[in-house]
């Protein structure tokens, strides 16, 4: 409900009335810094919501660092309603265990546009299983943003699972990711995003997993010797909202949010495609890091070791996780 202040003024004996509207503020928390894929997506969300609402809604963007440095702090703020909307990715597994589905290796299509379509389809995004997984925690999933392939970096070449044996690789604080990299033979460790550069520099971590743009904007490539493309997974961030806030919106506002996020599916894909290409060019220009692209045969060795982790996911998360995985696989099949 908007507050309106009546201002009276007497001019030539005529009393005139005017109204000044106080815009409703939606705070949007980002896991990434300004200039990132999430930030560019959020800028478009902000622009379209403010235009569609004729300025009655003011979207306030809060990049990484504006709300704190622990992802759990962001998720807690959204659950509590202090922040209405935000991005949530790998670390969300501690809050919504079913969300770890998006971290499974070798489950998404090789075609990244097809992945974006499947993730944002009604078959998956609007499925009862996926919606209920978030609703039970006071959240609602509004959209999915695939930000490009996760790329490994390390101080040695990795072409086989044997090359990853005992590698101290940094993963987000997510039990499924730890299970996945243990399956590859690595020794996964969790380090705060803001502390990762120094950890790599000082040898507290020997490897790293990020989309290309993150390797560049956080300069991780400066302290690693190899960048390995295994096409094992895409970095996916879920746009989540506080469920009480979302349910309090008018039907018109909820329709507006749904239409805006649907309109951003292709744009989000184009943003990440452009960012990752440009940032890889920068990395090549500014460093002598060696880039390795695994062959199909080399990828298949990792895929074989990753597939059993799907059963681990179902065992640890339960029926809701299994139903969500089935919805995702069905959505992927439908996008063929």
N, C-alpha and C positions, 0 to 999 in steps of 0.2 A: 504494500500500500504506500503510495507516494504522499509525502507531506507537502502541503501547499500553503504558502504564506501570502495573505492578502495585503496589498500595499495600496493605501488610499492617497490620493493627491488632489488638491483643489486647484483647478486651472480655469481662470476666467469664470469662476462661479460654478464650474461643472466638476462633479466628483467622479473620477475615473477609477476603475478597478483593473489591476493586472495581476497575473499569477507567475510565480517563480517556482519551478519544480525542483525538488531535491531528488537527484538520481539515485536509484537503488544500486548498491555496489556489490559486485561479484568478485571475490578475490580468487585468483588463479595461481596456484603454486606449481613451480617447475622444478624438476630434478636437475636441470642443466643450466648453464650460464647464459647470459645474453649473447645473441648471435648464433645460438645452437639451432638444431632442427626443431626441438620442442619450442624454443622461443619464437621462431618464424611461424610455426603452426599456431601458437597461441596468439601472435599478433593478428593473424588472419581471423581467428575466432573472435578476438576482441573487436576488430573492425566490423565484422558482419553482424555480431550481436548488437553493437551500439547503433549501427545503421538500421537494422530491422526493428529495433525498439524505439527509434526516433530519439535516441539520447536518454530515454528513461532508465536505461541500465548502463552503468559505468563498470567496465571490466578492468580490474587492477591486476597487472602481471607481477608476480613475485618470483624472479629467477633464483637459482641456487645461491644460498648465502643470505637472502633477504628474510628467510624464515628460520634459518639455522643450518647446520651441516649434516645432521643425521636424518636419513630418509624416514626413519620411524617417526621423527618429530613432525615431518610434513604429513604423514598418514594420520598421526594422532590428531593433528590440527584439523584435518578434513573430517575425521570421525566425530570430533567434538563440535564442529560447526564454525570454528574460528576462521577457517578457510573453506570456501564453498566448493571449489573445483580444484583438481590438481592432476598431475601425471604420476603414475605409479608403475614401476617395472619390477626387476628381479627381487629387490629387497621386500616387496609387498608379500612375499611368501609367508613371512612371519605373522602377517595380519590376515591374509586371505590365502590359506594353503593351496586352494584350487588354482590360484593364479600362476603357480609354478608350471602349469601346463605350457605356458608360453616360453618356457626356458628349455623344454625338451629339445634335444639335438636330433637333426634329420627327421623332422616331422612336417615342416613347412615345405611348400613347393619351391623348386629352384627359381621359378619365375616370381620376382618380387611384387609385381603388380597383381598377380593372381593371389598372392598371400594377403595383400592389403584388402582385396575384395572379399576374400573368404572371412577374414577376421571381422570385417564390418558388416557382414551379411546378417540378415534377420535369423538365419539358420543357426548361427553361432552367437552373435552378440545379444540377440533378444531371446535366446533359448532359456527355458526355465532354470536349467542347471547353472548356467553362467550368471544369470541375474540373481538367483537365490544365494549363490556363493558369496556375493558382495552384500546383498541385502541383509544377510544374517549378521554382518559386521557393521551395519549402519552406513553402508556405502551403496552406490549404484554405478555400474559401468556404462559410460556414455559413448565411448568410441575407442578404437584401437589404432595406434600409430606405429607402423613398422618403420624403423629408422635405418634399415640397411643391415647387411651381414655383419655378424660379430667376427672380428678378425683377431687372431692370436698374435702376440709379439713375445719374443724371448731373446735370450742372449746366445742361443744355439739354434741351428736349423732343425725344424720338426717336419718330418715327412711320414713317419710311422708312429704307432702307439709306443713302440720301444723308445723312440726319441723323447717321449713325454714322461718316461719313467722317473718318478720322484721329483718332477719339476714343481717348484714352489710357485704355482700360478695363482694370481689373485682372482677371486670370483666374488660376486655380490653375496651378501649374507642370505643364503638361500640353500636349504638342505638338498634340494634336487640338483642344483648345480654342483654342489660338493660331491654328490653321488655320481654324477655324470663324469666328472674329471677324475674321480678315484677309479671309475671303470676304465678310463684311458691309462691309468697307472700314475697319474700326477698326484701331487700333494697340495690340494687346494687350500687357500687361506683367504680370509676376509679382511680387507683394509678399507678404511673410509676413503671415499673418492678424493676428498681434498688433501689427503695425506699420501696418495698413491705415488705421485711423482718422486717424492723423496724416498719412499720405500723401495722403489725400483732403482733409484740412484745409489742407495746405500746397500742394496742386495738383500733387503728384508723380503722382497718378492723377486722371483726370477722370470716371471712371465705375466702376461696381462691379457684380458679379453675385453674389447670395446668395438663399437662401430668405427669406421675409418675417421669420420669427422671428429669423434671424441679423442682419438689418438693424436690428431693434429691440434685441436684447440687447447688441449691440456698438455701438449708437447711431450707426451709419453714416448714418442718415437726418438726423442733425443737421448734417451737412456736405455734403449733396446737396440739390438743388432739385426734382428730378423722380424719380418712381418709375414705371417702365414695365412693365406686364404684357403680355408677348408670347406667353406659354404655349409657349415654345420648348423647354424641357427641365425635367425635375424633378431636384432634387438627390438623388442616390442614394448611400448609404453601404453598403458591403459589410461584413458581420460576418465577419472572417477569423480563423482559428486557426493556430497553429504546427502544421505537419503531423506532426512527430514526437510532439508532445504529444497531438494528436488520435488518432493511430494507437496510442498507448500506453494509451488509455482502454479500459476493459472494454466489451464489447458492450452491457451495460446502460447504461453512462454515455453511450456514443455515441447510443443510442436516446433517452435522456433529453434530450440536447442537441437532437436532431432534433425531438422532440416539443415541447419548450419553444419553439424558434424558430418552429415552425409555428403554435403557439398565439398567438404574438406578431404574426403578420402583420396581423390585423385591428386589434389593439390599437395597433400601430405606426402604422397608417393613421389611426386615431382620434386618437392623440396629436398627430400632425403637423397634422391638420385643425383640431383645437381650438387648438393653439399658434399656427398661422398666422393664424387668424381673430382670436384675442385680441390678438396682437401688432400686427396691422394696425390694429385699433381704437385701440391705445395710440399708434401712430405718428400716426394722424389727430388724436387728442386733444392730443398734445404738440407738434405741429409744423404748419406751414403748407405742407408739401411737397405738390406737385401730383401727383396720381395719374392716370396715363394707362393706359387699357385699349385695346389695339390692336383694330381691327375685323378680321373674318375676311379681308377683302381686304388689309389692311395686313400681317397675319401671313403671308399667302400670298407676299408679296414677299420676306420673309426666308426662308421655307421653300424657295422656288425656289433661293435662293443657297446654302442649307445642304445640300441633297441631294447635290451632287457631293462633299461632304466624306466621304460614305460610301465612295466609291471611294478617296479619300485614305487613309482608315482601313485598308482592305483592303490597299492597296499598301504602306503603312508597316509594318503588323503581320503580314500574311501569312495563310496558310491557317487558322491557329488563330483569328485574329480574324474571318475570314469565316465559319467554322463557328459561332462563338459568335453572330455577328449573325443567321445563319439560325435558330439555336435560339431566339433572342429573338423574332424576327419570327413564328416558328411558335407560340411560347407566347402572344404577343399575339393572334394569330388564334384560338387555341383558347379564349381567355377571352371571346370574343364571346357 
